[in-house]
Amino acid sequence: MNDNKIIKDFKCNKNLNIEEIIETYNNYLYTIINKFISNQEDIEEVLSDVFVVLWNNCNNNKVDENVKIKPYLVGITKNLVKKKYRIYNMQVSVKSMDELEVEIQDNYDISLLAENNEKSKIILEVQNSMKEEEQKIFIMFYYQNQKVKDIAKVLNISVSKVKIVLHRLRNLVKKKLKERGYDYGK
């Protein structure tokens, strides 16, 4: 997708390929939003609103034909995140959003972001298929960084059971990642 031609093409033939824009920039914008909003529902709402605003602005001739789409989408994203924070009476500084944008552009390849997002979805699917006790162990170990002996104590189970469950869950995640073409260690 040629970033410079998207709006110009739209202005000429009134056909904005929104599906391609979403496919290209969805994971990039998701990463920006996810740094400031933790609620998955709110993230998805802001993300979809970004593309609605783009669509409406193009249809209402509010976008210059020489605009570059990526920075334009980031600008919309920043404004919608700030708006979402205002709704919750929180403050987000423009400086921190700009720093995040630079950090993301400097440190991440968009294809790597997409891959990491897909891996996270696979792990979440596996986690959602776990029994309640397995989920607790998984979350306590991987997300809360608790030690095996502390998990055993909190859940009132043996240390060996925690280790066995973690081993089984690691193998399950590894299997699911391999089935979808991802390397477990990367």
N, C-alpha and C positions, 0 to 999 in steps of 0.2 A: 504494500500500500504506500503510495507516494504521499507523504505528509503534506507537501506543499500544494498538491493539486486537488485535494478532497473538496474544499469549499469552492474553489474555482470551477471544478466540474459540476458541482451542485448549481452554482449560479448560471452556468450555461445550459444545462439540460434538466434542471429541477429534479434530479434523482440522487438523493443522498443515500449511500450504501451504509445504512446504520448498522446492519448485521455485521458487516466487515469491520466497522469501527469498533463495535462492542467486542468482537472476537480479538481484535488486535490490542485494545487498551484496557480491557476488563481487569486482568490480573494486576497490571501496573497500578491502576487507580484503586483497586481493592487493597493493595499493600499500603498505599498512602492513608486511606481511610482507617484501616485496621490499626494503625499506630496511634490514633486518637479516639477511636470509638471501639469499645469492647463488645457491645451487644451485637450479635450476629444479625438480628432482624434490622437494627438501625443501620448497620454497615450496608446490607443489601438494599435498604430503602434509599440511602444516600447514593449508592452506586447507580441504581436505576434512575434516580432523579438527575444525575449528571447527563445521562444520554437523552432524557426527556428535554432538559434545558437546551442541549445542543440542537436537538431536532426543532424545538420551538424557535430558537434564535435564528436558525437557518431559514425556516419557513417565513419568519417575520422580517427577513432582511436586516437582522441586527448583527450580522457577522461580515466583516470585511473579507473580500475574496482572497486576499493575500495572507490571511491568518494561517499560522501553522497549527495543526490540530492538536498535537500533544500538549504544548504549553497552554493552549486554550482550554483543553479538558482539565488540566491540572488547576487552572484558575477557577473554573466552575467548581471543581472538587473542593478546593480550599474554602470557597464561599459557602458551599453547602455544609461542610463540616463545622464552620464557625456558626452558621445558622442553627445547626442541630445542637451545638453546645449552648447557644443562647437560650434555646428552648429549655434546657436543663439547668439554666443559670450558672453555667461554667464559662471559663475564659480560656481562649486559645490565642496565643500570640502569633501574629503573622510571621515573626522571626522564626519561631519554632517550626511552622509549616514550611517556610522557605528552606530552612536548614534540612528538614526531612526530605524535601524534594531533591535538593542537591545530593544528600547522602544516598538516596535511592538511585539517582542517575549515575553517581560515581561508583557505587559499590555493587550494583546488581545489573545483570544482563536480563532483559525482559523475558527471555526464554527460560532462564534459571528461575525467575519469579514464578512463571507459569508452572514449571515442573514442581517447585516446592509447594505451590498451592495445591496441585493435583495430589502430591504425596500426602499432604495434610488431610485432604478429603478422604483418601483411602484409609488412613489411620483412624480418622473419625468414624468411618463406616465400621471398621473392625471394633472400635471401642463401643459403638452403639449396639453391636451384636453380642457383647459380653454379658455375662450374668452380673447381678448387682455387686456381689463381693469382688469379682474380678475387676470390674470398673473402679471400685474404690481402691484396690491395690494398684492398678495401673495409674490412676490419677495421683495417688499419694506418692508413688515412686517417680513417675516421669514429669509430672507437672508441679508437684509440691516439693520435690527433691528430698523426700523423707527417706531415712535409712530403713533397711529391711527389718531390723529388730524393733524399730519404733512402729512400723506398720503392723507387725505381728502383735505388739502390745496393745495398740489402739483397737484393732479388730478382734483381739482375743483369740488369735490363732497361732500356730507354731511358726517359727522362723523358716523351717524347711518347707512348709506349705506356701508361704509367701514366695520363696525362691522358685518352687516348682511352678506356681501360677505365672510368675514373671517370665520364666523360661518358656513356658507354653505360649504365652501371649506374644513374646518376642518372635518366636517361630511362626506364629500365625500372621503377624504383621509382615514379617520377611516374605512369607509365602504369597500374601496378597500383593505386595509390592512387585515381586518377581512375576506374578501372573499378569500384571499390567505393564510389564516391561521396564520396571525401575530397579536399580541396584540398591540393595538394602543399606549399604554403608555410605551411600552418597546422598 
